[in-house]
Amino acid sequence: MRGLLLSGFFAPMLLFLSAIDALASFVVINEDVLPKKTVDKIEQMGAELKDKCGVWVYLAAKKSLDNGDILAFEERLSKNLNTPFILLSISVNDKKIDIIASDEVKGKFDKEQILSPLPWRGSILPLITAKSKDPHANIEAGLLNGYAEIVEQVAASCGVELDSAIGNQNRVVFDILKLFFYGIIAIVLVRMIYGRLKKNRT
C-alpha cells in the first residue's frame, strides 16, 4: 500500500520535472537531423543568451511535416514555448524553413537577412543548398550557422557579447562562399565577353 502511495506521489512529480526539462531545452525537436555535438553547441549558446538577455531561441528540426505546412506547425509549437521567444524551424524533406518570434523580440534580429538565399547575405540557405557529397552535413552547418547568427544579433541588440558565439568561424565560412560565388560570376562574364569578341572578329 505504501509503495502504491509513493508511486502515486512521484509519478506526477516526474511528469512535472520532465516538462521543466523540455522547456529548458532550446532544441525542442530533433528528428535525427542534428548530431549530439551540434545540439550541445546550440544548447550552450541558447542558455547563455537566455541568461544574459532573457530571450529564448528555439530550434525545431523535423524530417517532414504531415501536410507540409510549416506555418501551422510553428503556430502549434509556439503555444508551449517560453516567452519572449524566437523559433527557427526546418522540415528537411519538405524543403521548408522559417523563423517566427513573439512581438517583443521581432526587432532584435533580421529575419530576411538570415533566411536570404544570397551567398553574401543569408546565413542558412547558402550552406544548405551548396553542392556537397554530404547534404546532411550541409543542413547541420546551415542550422548551426543560422542559430548562431540569431543569438548573436539578439545579443548585440541587448548590448552583450556571448562567450559561446561562433562569429569568427561564421565569417570565414561566408568569406569562402562569397569568393566561390563571385568567382563563378567572373568566369561566366569572361566567357560571355570572349564569345562576343570572337563573333565580332569572324
N, C-alpha and C positions, 0 to 999 in steps of 0.2 A: 504493500500500500504506500509505504514511504517512498519507494522507488518511483511509483507512478506519480506521486505528488511532485517529486523533484524533476522528473522528466517533463511534467506538465508546466513546471515553472521555467525550466531552462529552454524549452522549445521556442516560446515567444521571444525570449532574450536573444537566442541565436539568430532568429529572423531579423530582430532589430539591429543586431551588430552587423549582419551581412548587408542590410540596407544601408547602414552608415558607410560600410566599406565600399559599396557600389557608388555612393555619392562622392566619396573621397577620390575615386579613380577618375582620371582625366581621359583615358582611353575607355569609353563606355561600351563600345562594341568592337571586336576584332575577330572576324571570321577567318582566321589563318591568313590574313593579308599581311600583317606585320610580324617580324620575329621579335623575340623577347628583348633583345638588346635595344631595339628601336623603341619598343613600348616603354622600357625603363627610362630611356632618354627623354621621351615625351612626358612621362610622369614627373621626372625631375624638373623639367622646365615649367610644366603646369603648376606644380606645387610651389615653386619659387615665385612665380608671378602672382599666384593667389595670396601668398603670404605678404608680398610687398605692395600689391595693388588692389587686392580683394576681388579680382576678376577671375572667373572660371573659364578656361579654354578647353573645350572637349573635342574629342575626335571619335568618329564612328566609321569603321571600315568594314563594309559588307561586301560579300561576293556578288550578291544580286538582291533585287527587291521583288516583292511579289507582283507588283504591277508596273514597276519601273518609275514610279512617281516619287522622286527624291524629296520634293517639297512636302508632300503629305507625310512621308516618313520622318522628316525633320520636325514637322509640327507635332506629331505624336510624341516623339522622343523628347522634345524640349519641355514638355509638361512636367517631366520628372527631374529636370536639371536645376541645380542651384543657380541663383541669380546674383549679380549680373553675369551673363554667360555669352560665350561665342562658341558655335558648334561648326566644326569642319567635318563634312560627310562625303563619303565616296561609295559608289556602287560599281565595282570593277567590271562585272560582266555587262552591266547596262551602260557603261561608259558615261556615268553621271557623277558630277562633283559640284558641291555647293558649300556656301558658308552663310549661316544665319546668326543673328545676335539679338540680345534684348536691347531695348531702346537706349538704356543708359550707356552702352558701350559702342554703339554703331559708329560714332565719330572718332573712335580711338584707333581705328585701323582702316586701311584702304583695300576694300574687298575687290574692286575692279582691277587694281594693280596685281594683287596676289593671284587672282584667277585668270589673268590675261594670258592668251596663248603666245604672245610675242616673246621671243627669247631674251630680249634686253629689258623686259618689264615683268613678266609673270614669274611666280615662284614655284608653281606646281606643274602646270601643263607642259612647259618646255622639257622638263625632265621626264615626265610620264610618256610623252609622245616621241622622245628621242629614239633613234634607231639603236637597237641593242640586241644582243644574243639572249639577254635575260630580262624580259619585260617585267617580271616580278620585282627585280631589283630596282627598275625604273620607278615603279609605283612606291616602293619603300622610300627611295630617295626623294621623290616628289612630295609625299605626305610629310616626311620629317622636315623637309625644307620649308614647306608651306606652313606647318605648325610653328616652326621656329620663327618664321617671318611674322606671323600673327602675334606671338607673345612678345617679340622684340619691339614691334610697333606699339603695342599696348604699353609696354614698359616705358618706352620713350615718351609716350603721351602722359605718363604718370611722373616723369622726371626721375626714373630709377634705371639702374643697369642690372642685368641678370648675370650672375656668375656662371650659370649653366648655358648661356647663349652660345650659338654656333655661328655667329655673324661672320667671322673671318673665313670659315670654311664655306659658308654661303656664297660670299663674294668670289672666291676662287672658282667655284663650280660655274657661276654665271659668267665670269670673265671668259672661261673656256668656251662656253656655249655661244657667247657673243662673237668671239673670234671665228668659231666654226661657221656661224650663220653668215657673218659679213664676208667670210672667205668664199662661201658658196655664191653669194650675190656678185662678188667681184669677178669670179670665174665666169658666171653667166654673162655679165656685161661685157667682159673682154671677148668672149666668143661671139656675141652679137655684133660688136663693133668690127671685129676681124672679118666676120661673114659679110657684112655690108661693104667694107672696104674691098674685099676680094671680088664682090659682084660688080662694084663700080669700075674696077680695073679691067674686067673682061668685056 
